Amino acid sequence: MNRRSQVKTLIAMAAIVTAGCTTQSASQDTASTTPVQPPATTNAAPSPSGQGQPRPGMVLIPAGNYPLGRDDGPAEERPAHQVAIRPYYIDAYPVTTQQYVDWANTHTNLVNARGGDRRRWDGPLHPAESDAVRDQNGREIFTTDDSDDDSRVLRRDGRFAVEQGFADHPVTEVYWWGAHLYCQARGARLLTEAGWEAAARGTEGRTYPWGNEAPNDSRAQFGKRYGETSPVTAHPAGATPQGVYDLVGNLYEWTSSLDRPYPYVANDGREDLLSRDLRITRGGAHDERAANMRPTDRDGYSRDPFAGHHHIGFRCGADA
């Protein structure tokens, strides 16, 4: 969304517990075509069928006890605590603009008309997003550049297209529900914030996804101009040891988790997929400072799920 919608939202307080990676997973509906993937990784996860075939573009995160939060940081990151995580998959890269457009062009439940059909949805409709692409229930999914300059998605001859030069950049201006639907169509789901942080920090509690060294331009996209994203493959030095890329910098990432205080408790209602409350975003953005690249940061701004944002993208996860 344009600058008018960048409103700083503070998260709540904190406090301890052990919880799984998720309490709800997306249904296993599949898209009619497989989205184009960035380069495959050598640590590709086995398929959910258990046949041992790689799940393209995803990495397996093993079960274990993972640290969340910190005691020496802002209130919303306290207290430091452990969560027991079951094995799960995570996209090696954020979802790109090309991937999202490929899905949108084959997803028959989207209304590709300016404004869409607002009549069936009884929830919030963002006043600045009157031209958003919607699903058949009237829920806003994403915006295109004919109504939002920050979107890299075009409308052309009844179809969607990618603005030149942004095919391999992380997709922006996708509403929380649009991210949820995309992952669901892949037989996947959005990551919980616990799963996101576990992938970023590992069982050893790394300071950053790549280790403990400070962020620099080879590891992450940060400290740049408004809208200056990079291709998702541009920072290989910022990968985790397991081969997950671009977790910090470039764009924040939607999670399935509602904005609730720590400690993370999976079954306390924060994983309610039908709630209309604020969702947590993780990972920092291209136009933020190095301090926001820490994986414990929960203070993402402009997290309204009923709007698109220039600084928020997403990636998918899946249960193992």
C-alpha positions as CSV (number, residue, x, y, z in Angstrom):
1,M,0.0,0.0,0.0
2,N,1.1,3.6,-0.5
3,R,2.7,5.6,2.3
4,R,-0.7,6.8,3.6
5,S,-1.2,3.3,5.1
6,Q,2.1,2.9,6.9
7,V,0.9,3.1,10.4
8,K,3.2,1.9,13.2
9,T,1.4,-0.9,15.2
10,L,2.8,-1.9,18.6
11,I,2.5,-5.5,19.7
12,A,1.5,-6.5,23.2
13,M,3.5,-7.7,26.2
14,A,4.9,-11.1,27.0
15,A,5.6,-14.2,29.3
16,I,6.5,-19.2,28.9
17,V,5.5,-22.5,27.4
18,T,6.1,-25.4,25.0
19,A,4.0,-25.6,21.9
20,G,3.9,-27.3,18.5
21,C,4.6,-25.6,15.2
22,T,0.9,-25.3,14.3
23,T,-2.6,-26.2,15.4
24,Q,-4.3,-25.8,12.1
25,S,-3.2,-26.6,8.5
26,A,-4.6,-25.6,5.2
27,S,-6.8,-28.0,3.2
28,Q,-5.1,-30.0,0.5
29,D,-6.8,-28.3,-2.5
30,T,-4.2,-27.9,-5.2
31,A,-3.8,-25.3,-7.9
32,S,-4.4,-26.3,-11.5
33,T,-0.7,-25.5,-12.3
34,T,2.4,-25.7,-10.2
35,P,3.9,-22.2,-9.6
36,V,7.3,-21.5,-11.2
37,Q,9.9,-22.0,-8.5
38,P,13.2,-20.3,-7.9
39,P,16.3,-22.5,-8.2
40,A,16.0,-25.7,-6.3
41,T,18.0,-26.3,-3.2
42,T,20.0,-29.4,-2.3
43,N,18.1,-29.9,0.9
44,A,14.7,-30.3,-0.7
45,A,12.1,-31.9,1.6
46,P,10.5,-35.2,1.0
47,S,7.0,-35.1,-0.2
48,P,4.0,-35.4,2.2
49,S,3.1,-38.7,0.6
50,G,6.1,-40.2,2.4
51,Q,7.5,-41.6,-0.9
52,G,10.8,-39.7,-0.4
53,Q,10.4,-37.6,-3.5
54,P,11.6,-34.0,-3.2
55,R,8.9,-31.4,-2.5
56,P,10.1,-28.8,-5.1
57,G,11.3,-25.5,-3.6
58,M,10.9,-26.5,0.0
59,V,13.3,-27.4,2.8
60,L,12.7,-29.8,5.7
61,I,13.1,-28.3,9.2
62,P,13.7,-31.2,11.7
63,A,11.8,-31.7,14.9
64,G,13.4,-30.3,18.0
65,N,13.3,-27.7,20.8
66,Y,13.7,-24.3,19.4
67,P,14.3,-21.0,21.2
68,L,11.9,-18.1,20.7
69,G,12.2,-14.5,21.9
70,R,14.8,-12.9,24.0
71,D,15.0,-11.4,27.5
72,D,17.2,-8.4,26.6
73,G,15.0,-7.0,23.9
74,P,11.7,-5.1,23.5
75,A,8.7,-6.1,25.6
76,E,7.0,-7.9,22.7
77,E,10.0,-10.2,22.3
78,R,10.0,-11.3,26.0
79,P,10.3,-13.7,27.6
80,A,12.8,-16.0,25.9
81,H,11.3,-19.5,25.9
82,Q,11.5,-22.9,24.1
83,V,8.9,-24.5,21.9
84,A,8.8,-28.1,20.8
85,I,8.5,-28.2,17.0
86,R,7.4,-31.1,14.9
87,P,9.1,-31.5,11.5
88,Y,7.8,-29.3,8.8
89,Y,8.6,-27.8,5.4
90,I,9.3,-24.3,4.5
91,D,9.7,-22.6,1.1
92,A,13.4,-22.0,0.4
93,Y,12.5,-18.6,-1.0
94,P,9.7,-16.1,-0.6
95,V,6.9,-16.3,-3.1
96,T,7.8,-14.2,-6.2
97,T,5.7,-11.9,-8.2
98,Q,5.8,-14.3,-11.1
99,Q,4.7,-17.2,-9.0
100,Y,1.8,-15.3,-7.6
101,V,0.7,-14.0,-11.0
102,D,0.8,-17.6,-12.5
103,W,-1.4,-18.7,-9.7
104,A,-3.8,-15.8,-10.0
105,N,-4.2,-16.5,-13.8
106,T,-5.3,-20.1,-13.1
107,H,-7.4,-19.6,-10.0
108,T,-11.0,-19.5,-11.2
109,N,-12.3,-18.2,-7.8
110,L,-10.8,-14.7,-8.3
111,V,-12.8,-11.8,-9.6
112,N,-10.4,-10.1,-12.1
113,A,-12.4,-6.9,-12.4
114,R,-11.6,-3.5,-10.9
115,G,-13.4,-3.5,-7.6
116,G,-14.5,-7.1,-7.9
117,D,-17.7,-8.3,-6.1
118,R,-18.0,-6.7,-2.7
119,R,-21.6,-7.8,-2.0
120,R,-21.0,-11.2,-0.4
121,W,-18.3,-10.3,2.2
122,D,-19.6,-9.0,5.5
123,G,-16.1,-8.2,6.9
124,P,-13.9,-5.2,6.7
125,L,-13.3,-3.6,3.3
126,H,-10.2,-1.3,3.3
127,P,-11.3,2.1,2.1
128,A,-8.1,2.7,0.1
129,E,-8.5,-0.7,-1.7
130,S,-11.7,-0.3,-3.6
131,D,-10.2,-1.7,-6.8
132,A,-8.6,-4.8,-5.1
133,V,-8.9,-8.2,-6.8
134,R,-11.3,-10.3,-4.7
135,D,-12.4,-13.9,-4.2
136,Q,-15.9,-14.9,-5.0
137,N,-16.9,-14.1,-1.4
138,G,-15.8,-10.5,-1.8
139,R,-12.6,-10.8,0.3
140,E,-9.7,-8.6,-0.9
141,I,-6.8,-10.7,-2.2
142,F,-4.3,-8.3,-3.7
143,T,-4.0,-5.0,-5.5
144,T,-2.7,-4.3,-9.0
145,D,-0.8,-1.3,-10.2
146,D,-3.8,0.4,-11.8
147,S,-4.9,1.4,-8.4
148,D,-1.8,1.0,-6.3
149,D,1.6,2.2,-7.5
150,D,3.4,-0.1,-5.0
151,S,2.0,-3.3,-6.7
152,R,4.1,-5.0,-9.4
153,V,1.1,-6.8,-10.8
154,L,-0.5,-5.5,-14.0
155,R,-4.0,-6.1,-15.5
156,R,-3.6,-6.8,-19.2
157,D,-6.4,-8.1,-21.6
158,G,-8.3,-9.8,-18.8
159,R,-5.3,-11.4,-17.3
160,F,-2.6,-10.5,-14.8
161,A,1.0,-9.8,-15.8
162,V,4.3,-8.9,-14.0
163,E,5.8,-5.4,-14.2
164,Q,9.0,-5.7,-16.2
165,G,12.0,-6.4,-14.0
166,F,10.1,-7.7,-11.0
167,A,9.3,-11.4,-11.9
168,D,11.9,-12.8,-9.4
169,H,11.3,-10.2,-6.7
170,P,9.1,-11.1,-3.7
171,V,5.4,-10.3,-4.3
172,T,4.0,-7.3,-2.6
173,E,0.6,-5.9,-1.9
174,V,-0.9,-9.3,-1.1
175,Y,-3.5,-9.3,1.6
176,W,-3.3,-11.8,4.4
177,W,-6.2,-13.8,3.0
178,G,-4.6,-13.8,-0.5
179,A,-1.4,-15.3,1.0
180,H,-3.5,-17.9,2.9
181,L,-5.4,-18.9,-0.3
182,Y,-2.2,-19.1,-2.4
183,C,-0.5,-21.5,0.1
184,Q,-3.8,-23.5,0.5
185,A,-3.9,-24.0,-3.3
186,R,-0.4,-25.5,-3.1
187,G,-1.5,-28.0,-0.4
188,A,0.5,-25.9,2.0
189,R,-0.2,-23.2,4.6
190,L,1.3,-20.0,6.0
191,L,3.9,-20.6,8.6
192,T,3.2,-19.9,12.3
193,E,5.5,-17.3,13.8
194,A,7.0,-20.1,15.9
195,G,7.8,-22.1,12.8
196,W,9.2,-19.0,11.0
197,E,11.5,-18.1,13.9
198,A,12.6,-21.8,14.3
199,A,13.7,-21.9,10.7
200,A,15.5,-18.5,11.1
201,R,17.4,-19.3,14.3
202,G,17.7,-23.1,14.5
203,T,17.9,-25.1,17.7
204,E,21.2,-23.3,18.5
205,G,19.4,-19.9,18.6
206,R,21.4,-18.1,15.9
207,T,21.4,-14.3,16.1
208,Y,20.6,-14.1,12.4
209,P,19.6,-16.8,9.9
210,W,23.1,-17.2,8.6
211,G,24.8,-17.1,12.0
212,N,26.0,-14.4,14.4
213,E,27.7,-12.0,12.1
214,A,26.1,-8.6,11.6
215,P,23.9,-8.0,8.5
216,N,25.6,-6.6,5.4
217,D,24.6,-6.1,1.8
218,S,25.7,-9.6,0.8
219,R,23.4,-11.2,3.4
220,A,20.2,-9.1,3.2
221,Q,18.3,-6.3,1.5
222,F,18.0,-3.5,4.0
223,G,18.6,0.2,4.4
224,K,17.3,0.8,0.8
225,R,14.9,3.3,-0.7
226,Y,11.1,2.8,-0.4
227,G,10.1,0.1,-2.8
228,E,13.7,-1.0,-3.6
229,T,13.3,-4.8,-3.3
230,S,15.8,-7.3,-4.8
231,P,15.4,-10.7,-6.5
232,V,14.9,-13.4,-3.9
233,T,18.1,-15.1,-5.0
234,A,20.2,-12.0,-4.6
235,H,21.7,-12.7,-1.1
236,P,23.0,-16.3,-1.0
237,A,25.3,-15.4,1.9
238,G,22.1,-14.8,4.0
239,A,20.8,-18.4,3.8
240,T,20.4,-20.6,6.8
241,P,22.6,-23.7,7.2
242,Q,19.5,-25.7,6.0
243,G,19.2,-23.6,2.8
244,V,16.4,-21.2,3.5
245,Y,17.0,-17.8,1.8
246,D,15.9,-14.2,2.2
247,L,14.3,-14.7,5.7
248,V,15.3,-11.2,6.8
249,G,15.3,-8.1,4.7
250,N,13.6,-7.5,1.4
251,L,10.0,-7.9,2.8
252,Y,8.4,-8.8,6.0
253,E,6.4,-12.1,5.7
254,W,2.9,-12.8,6.7
255,T,2.5,-15.6,9.3
256,S,-0.7,-17.5,10.3
257,S,-0.3,-16.2,13.9
258,L,-2.5,-13.5,15.4
259,D,-0.9,-10.6,17.3
260,R,-0.7,-12.1,20.8
261,P,1.9,-11.7,23.5
262,Y,4.7,-14.1,24.1
263,P,5.1,-16.9,25.2
264,Y,3.9,-18.6,22.1
265,V,1.1,-21.0,22.9
266,A,-0.2,-22.8,19.8
267,N,-3.7,-23.7,21.2
268,D,-4.6,-20.4,22.9
269,G,-6.5,-19.1,19.9
270,R,-3.7,-17.3,18.1
271,E,-3.8,-19.7,15.2
272,D,-7.5,-19.1,14.4
273,L,-7.5,-18.8,10.6
274,L,-10.9,-17.1,10.6
275,S,-10.1,-14.3,13.0
276,R,-10.1,-10.7,11.6
277,D,-7.5,-9.4,14.0
278,L,-4.0,-8.3,13.2
279,R,-1.5,-10.9,12.1
280,I,2.2,-11.1,13.0
281,T,4.7,-10.4,10.3
282,R,8.4,-11.4,10.6
283,G,11.7,-10.6,9.0
284,G,12.2,-6.9,8.4
285,A,12.0,-5.0,5.1
286,H,14.2,-3.5,2.4
287,D,13.6,0.1,3.7
288,E,14.4,-0.6,7.4
289,R,17.7,-0.5,9.3
290,A,19.9,-3.4,10.3
291,A,18.5,-3.6,13.8
292,N,15.2,-4.8,12.3
293,M,16.9,-7.8,10.6
294,R,17.0,-9.8,13.9
295,P,14.7,-12.8,13.6
296,T,13.2,-12.2,17.1
297,D,11.7,-8.9,15.9
298,R,7.9,-8.9,16.1
299,D,7.3,-5.2,15.7
300,G,6.4,-5.1,12.1
301,Y,4.3,-2.1,11.1
302,S,1.2,-1.8,8.9
303,R,0.0,-5.3,9.5
304,D,-3.6,-4.8,8.7
305,P,-4.7,-8.1,7.1
306,F,-7.4,-6.3,5.1
307,A,-4.9,-4.3,3.1
308,G,-1.9,-4.9,0.8
309,H,1.5,-3.5,1.9
310,H,4.6,-2.4,0.0
311,H,6.8,-4.1,2.7
312,I,5.0,-7.4,3.3
313,G,5.3,-10.6,1.3
314,F,5.1,-14.3,2.4
315,R,6.3,-17.8,1.9
316,C,4.5,-21.1,2.6
317,G,5.1,-24.0,4.9
318,A,3.6,-27.5,5.1
319,D,3.3,-30.2,7.8
320,A,5.6,-33.2,7.5
